[in-house]
Amino acid sequence: MDLKTKNSSIYFIEIFPIDKSGFFYKKDDVNLKVNNLNNFLKSFKTSKFNNYEFLTLKGFSYEFLNENSQYSDDGIHLNKKGNELFSSILESYINE
């Protein structure tokens, strides 16, 4: 192992679902795949990968985005308010 990366950490950030206002072909199928991938990444941590972290974006669930459309203008991408919330969640991880 390269000494420069021996103490490095790997971070994965939870993938956002498409909310009800997002126009997207087969949205429910895509969200199911997003959910399955998130669950896989959450369960990926093993003793072999002790430098692996999966960052759950508290509050950014499918239900949350459906009920709080002020965080996305198109149901897929975060707007300014959504990015501010996203940034504050990431900062909470950084400051732990």
C-alpha positions, -999 to +999 in steps of 0.1 A: +000+000+000+013+035-008+022+053+023+005+085+011-029+067+011-024+044+041-044+067+063-069+080+037-106+076+040-132+068+014-165+086+016-196+078-003-226+102-002-261+089-004-277+093-038-308+114-040-341+100-053-362+118-079-391+135-062-428+136-074-423+169-093-394+156-113-402+146-148-383+115-156-390+083-176-397+053-153-391+074-121-402+046-098-378+021-114-350+046-111-358+054-074-359+016-066-324+012-082-312+043-063-325+028-030-309-006-037-276+010-045-277+032-013-285+000+007-256-018-009-232+010-002-244+013+034-237-024+040-204-024+022-183-015+053-162-044+064-131-049+085-112-051+052-123-015+045-121+002+079-114+036+062-148+035+044-177+058+054-212+061+039-227+095+046-264+093+051-280+127+042-303+130+072-336+144+059-330+139+022-353+108+018-377+103-010-406+113+013-388+144+025-382+157-011-418+149-020-431+169+009-406+197+006-404+208-030-388+241-021-354+223-022-356+214-059-371+233-088-373+203-111-375+173-087-341+161-097-315+188-090-311+208-058-317+245-060-299+271-039-320+263-008-314+226-013-277+231-018-275+251+014-291+223+034-269+197+016-238+218+025-249+221+062-253+183+064-219+177+049-204+203+073-219+184+103-199+153+091-167+173+086-170+189+121-176+156+139 
